[in-house]
Amino acid sequence: MIDHHGRNINKLRISLSEVCNMACTYCVTSLSDHKRSPDELNADQMLYLIRILKEYSGIEKVRLTGGEPLMHPKAVQVISGIRDMGLTNIGMTSNGQLLARKAEALAEAGLKSVNISLDSLDPEKFKRFGRVGKLHKTLEGIEACLINDMRVKINMVVIKGENDDEIVKMLEYGVTRGVEVRYLELMGMGPLYKKDDFKLVEMSEILEKISEKYSIQTVSADSDSTSLRYWVPGGYFGIIPNNSAPFCSTCSRLRLTSDGQLIGCLSNPSPISIRHLLNHPDPVVPLQKLVKKSVAFKQDATFTGSSLVMSRVGG
Ligand code: SAM
């Protein structure tokens, strides 16, 4: 659907499950913050809501996220169901801990691309960031996705004094593996909402660190991409500059939570439920109204922060 700012809202981001097998310090205050919603949709219910969003609201691309999407018991079934309804652009954002085991099944089900969160290449630091989880598992997950011909990108949230010394090291790792690294500016969500000790590393600092060693060229990205894209000899990298250069004006995303609520904007902490449409004899008109209402919350310029934790919203 085209919203009041002329944006074509055609990407659906689904928090498949709020449960996660890591508890990143910038995302939650403890592992127990990641609770499975008692109303988590099963695969058939999720697929029904995706189908009506595709048919009646113009959704063309789907990304599964969470929490950790692979903590949903039927993640593979959801992916093959999405493919079978004719949506071929299916991506996932994952911490990679379970990918080594599941990559082959996911690729067979139709998963085309995986953005893998990796904030440090140092095993101790990785553990400090994620509280649980092991670096070698994520690295093995990356390899498993590459072997299964999936497009892989690495997401690194850069935090001052914690991992900004690894910006170049991560780029070099990405170049070696043929994988694009995307640096994410920290966002004021969940535990970081309205916090004073915000350890933001700005896009300009990231570029400066890289340019001390490599010459950087700007390259074009898709018009609705959230990342700015660059080239260094050997490969590409990106920056998702949530704070320095917000991309709200081209945001084409609608979000669906694991319990069937729509979130039009990361800055809007008031989800709108479409769960009741599971039992509605004629969901078309109410769905279109609710999508419109949800999309109306989209900011036109800047992310303004949110008390919601990212695992509920799905990033
Ligand atoms: N569990 C999966 C993972 O780790 O990729 C998917 C969910 S996670 C919430 C999605 C993305 O949001 C990750 O790349 C994570 O680093 C990012 N994220 C979470 N909290 C963030 C914050 N406060 N600022 C910026 N990015 C954040």
Residues whose N, C-alpha, C, O or C-beta is under 5 A from the ligand:
A	BS01	SAM	Y26 C27 T65 G66 G67 E68 T93 S94 N95 N115 S117 N155 V157 L184 E185 L186 M187 M189 M310 S311 G314 G315
